[in-house]
């Protein structure tokens, strides 16, 4: 029987579920949905579980990997916070999927797992150390040192989006002024382009 790996990505504006087979680089199947305005953690979990079960079609995954668009306590498998959607404070994400599918589940930050993917298969293939910058609805960063994801003591190493870079700058999604995310995230750049064109 073919081993299936279930990969889930909780993003700021969209969520993706995919199936992979060990040793095969292409997805076996995948689905993506956009989050409606006002979505919260409970909505996102229901949506992701429905997508995952639809892809699996009765099969059982060998393991589940979850990436989350925000800081994560990897040891506990718990999300720390989301600055875009409510309900994610100390959310037991690993527990939810271990109970749903009865298999080992790993939860980590989306930029960090993307950095590892780039180191293993992408632009950073063959490099032992790299820093990945994630520009989307937010801004993130992931570090790979000596071939391993680096999380630091607080599991937030590389998270550059909420670094203050402009005193008195525009408000960030977290409510504080002048953060990098408030200046160069996709919504910030679109808003700035709109201002300049009108």
Secondary structure per residue as TSV (DSSP state, phi and psi in degrees):
chain	resnum	aa	ss	phi	psi
A	1	X	-	360.0	137.5
A	2	X	-	-70.9	130.6
A	3	X	-	-75.0	133.5
A	4	X	-	-115.2	135.7
A	5	X	E	-109.8	130.0
A	6	X	E	-98.3	120.3
A	7	X	E	-112.6	127.9
A	8	X	E	-127.4	134.4
A	9	X	E	-126.4	115.4
A	10	X	E	-93.7	108.2
A	11	X	-	-103.9	-179.6
A	12	X	S	-76.3	-27.7
A	13	X	S	-127.3	-14.5
A	14	X	E	-149.8	158.8
A	15	X	E	-126.6	143.1
A	16	X	E	-130.5	137.6
A	17	X	E	-123.1	139.7
A	18	X	E	-147.7	155.8
A	19	X	E	-113.5	136.8
A	20	X	E	-128.8	158.0
A	21	X	-	-116.9	130.5
A	22	X	T	-52.4	132.2
A	23	X	T	87.3	-6.3
A	24	X	-	-111.2	126.2
A	25	X	-	-80.3	-26.2
A	26	X	S	-85.9	147.2
A	27	X	-	-64.2	140.8
A	28	X	S	-74.3	-37.2
A	29	X	E	-162.5	153.2
A	30	X	E	-156.7	156.0
A	31	X	E	-139.5	152.3
A	32	X	E	-140.7	139.3
A	33	X	E	-133.6	148.4
A	34	X	E	-91.6	145.1
A	35	X	-	-80.6	131.3
A	36	X	-	-76.0	159.9
A	37	X	T	-57.4	140.3
A	38	X	T	85.2	3.8
A	39	X	-	-65.2	150.5
A	40	X	B	-131.6	-176.6
A	41	X	H	-59.1	-43.1
A	42	X	H	-63.6	-41.5
A	43	X	H	-61.7	-46.4
A	44	X	H	-61.3	-41.1
A	45	X	H	-64.7	-46.3
A	46	X	H	-59.4	-43.8
A	47	X	H	-62.7	-45.6
A	48	X	H	-66.9	-41.6
A	49	X	H	-62.4	-40.8
A	50	X	H	-64.4	-43.1
A	51	X	H	-61.9	-44.9
A	52	X	H	-62.5	-45.6
A	53	X	H	-66.0	-35.6
A	54	X	H	-63.2	-41.3
A	55	X	H	-67.7	-41.9
A	56	X	H	-71.0	-29.3
A	57	X	T	48.1	46.0
A	58	X	T	93.9	-13.7
A	59	X	-	-77.2	161.3
A	60	X	-	-109.4	130.9
A	61	X	-	-74.5	154.9
A	62	X	S	-79.5	-27.4
A	63	X	E	-164.4	162.3
A	64	X	E	-125.5	133.3
A	65	X	E	-117.7	129.2
A	66	X	E	-122.6	127.3
A	67	X	E	-109.2	142.8
A	68	X	E	-130.9	136.0
A	69	X	S	-81.2	65.9
A	70	X	S	172.0	174.8
A	71	X	-	-67.0	143.9
A	72	X	E	-133.6	138.7
A	73	X	E	-87.1	98.1
A	74	X	T	-65.9	-40.3
A	75	X	T	-60.3	-40.6
A	76	X	T	-88.8	-16.3
A	77	X	T	70.4	33.0
A	78	X	E	-120.8	135.9
A	79	X	E	-75.3	145.2
A	80	X	-	-89.4	-47.4
A	81	X	-	-169.3	156.7
A	82	X	-	-125.5	132.0
A	83	X	S	-87.0	-1.7
A	84	X	S	-112.1	-26.1
A	85	X	S	-132.6	137.6
A	86	X	B	-77.0	159.8
A	87	X	T	93.8	1.0
A	88	X	-	-96.5	4.2
A	89	X	T	-68.3	118.3
A	90	X	T	51.9	46.3
A	91	X	B	-86.3	128.8
A	92	X	-	-79.8	68.6
A	93	X	H	-62.7	-42.7
A	94	X	H	-60.7	-44.4
A	95	X	H	-59.3	-41.3
A	96	X	H	-56.9	-46.8
A	97	X	H	-82.6	-27.7
A	98	X	H	-66.1	-38.7
A	99	X	H	-71.9	-36.4
A	100	X	H	-69.2	-37.4
A	101	X	H	-120.1	-4.6
A	102	X	-	56.6	41.1
A	103	X	S	-139.3	162.8
A	104	X	-	-60.8	137.9
A	105	X	E	-131.7	134.6
A	106	X	E	-114.2	132.3
A	107	X	E	-119.6	132.0
A	108	X	E	-150.2	170.9
A	109	X	E	-69.0	142.2
A	110	X	H	-64.5	-40.5
A	111	X	H	-66.8	-34.9
A	112	X	H	-68.3	-43.0
A	113	X	H	-72.2	-30.4
A	114	X	H	-67.3	-39.4
A	115	X	H	-58.6	-43.6
A	116	X	H	-64.6	-40.6
A	117	X	H	-60.5	-41.4
A	118	X	H	-65.2	-37.4
A	119	X	H	-68.2	-34.1
A	120	X	H	-87.0	-38.7
A	121	X	H	-130.0	-13.8
A	122	X	S	-110.1	-139.9
A	123	X	T	-62.7	-24.7
A	124	X	T	-98.9	14.5
A	125	X	T	-57.5	129.6
A	126	X	T	92.6	-11.0
A	127	X	-	-91.3	137.2
A	128	X	S	-83.8	-26.5
A	129	X	-	-129.8	132.5
A	130	X	E	-158.1	159.7
A	131	X	E	-124.4	126.9
A	132	X	E	-109.1	133.7
A	133	X	E	-109.2	127.2
A	134	X	E	-106.6	112.2
A	135	X	E	-112.1	115.8
A	136	X	S	-153.3	-135.1
A	137	X	S	-65.9	-20.1
A	138	X	S	-131.2	-169.9
A	139	X	E	-128.5	128.4
A	140	X	E	-135.6	177.8
A	141	X	E	-152.8	148.5
A	142	X	E	-134.5	137.9
A	143	X	E	-110.7	135.7
A	144	X	E	-120.2	120.7
A	145	X	E	-122.8	129.6
A	146	X	T	51.7	38.6
A	147	X	T	80.4	3.5
A	148	X	E	-123.9	146.7
A	149	X	E	-61.0	135.3
A	150	X	E	-109.4	124.4
A	151	X	-	-108.7	-22.0
A	152	X	-	76.4	177.3
A	153	X	T	-65.9	-30.5
A	154	X	T	-103.7	10.1
A	155	X	S	62.4	16.6
A	156	X	-	-119.1	17.0
A	157	X	T	-58.4	135.0
A	158	X	T	91.7	-10.9
A	159	X	-	-74.9	90.7
A	160	X	-	-92.8	-12.3
A	161	X	T	-60.1	-32.1
A	162	X	T	-106.1	33.8
A	163	X	-	-89.9	129.2
A	164	X	B	-74.7	122.8
A	165	X	-	-120.7	-11.5
A	166	X	S	-141.7	108.0
A	167	X	T	-59.4	126.4
A	168	X	T	72.0	17.6
A	169	X	-	-74.1	-175.5
A	170	X	-	-63.8	156.4
A	171	X	B	-69.9	138.0
A	172	X	-	-85.6	168.8
A	173	X	T	-61.7	-21.8
A	174	X	T	-84.9	-5.8
A	175	X	S	95.8	-0.9
A	176	X	-	-104.8	152.5
A	177	X	B	-87.5	150.2
A	178	X	T	76.7	15.1
A	179	X	B	-75.6	154.8
A	180	X	H	-54.2	-41.9
A	181	X	H	-59.7	-34.2
A	182	X	H	-71.0	-13.2
A	183	X	H	-107.4	-35.1
A	184	X	H	-127.3	6.5
A	185	X	S	-68.6	165.4
A	186	X	H	-57.5	-47.3
A	187	X	H	-61.5	-37.2
A	188	X	H	-66.3	-42.1
A	189	X	H	-67.9	-37.9
A	190	X	H	-65.4	-43.9
A	191	X	H	-62.0	-41.1
A	192	X	H	-66.5	-41.4
A	193	X	H	-62.8	-39.2
A	194	X	H	-63.0	-45.4
A	195	X	H	-58.3	-44.4
A	196	X	H	-70.6	-25.3
A	197	X	H	-92.0	-4.5
A	198	X	-	-122.3	360.0
